[in-house]
């Protein structure tokens, strides 16, 4: 659930990094994608802390990051559709 919310925040929120100042102009797609990457690592860090508290951390290779990154992009799809495909721009 945290990953779904974090993946859609850049597309729904007009603030820089969710808590920063309100953007004067519309945020560019590249800014939203950078926020998406930062939030991916933030959610991954939270998951790592939870796994560490639960016990031994499983070894993770590049495959793990490829799958979780793709899953995070898939979770961001509803926000992307809302921002760029469904919402009418005035």
Residue pairs with C-beta under 8 A, 6 or more apart in sequence:
2 43
2 46
3 43
3 71
3 72
3 75
4 75
6 39
6 40
6 42
6 43
7 36
7 39
7 40
7 72
7 73
7 75
7 76
7 79
8 75
8 76
8 78
8 79
9 18
9 35
9 39
9 79
10 18
10 27
10 31
10 32
10 33
10 35
10 36
10 39
10 76
10 79
11 32
11 76
11 79
11 80
11 82
11 83
12 79
12 82
12 83
14 22
14 23
14 26
14 27
15 21
15 22
15 23
16 23
16 27
16 31
16 35
17 35
17 38
18 35
29 84
32 83
36 72
36 73
36 76
40 68
40 69
40 72
43 72
44 68
48 57
51 57
51 58
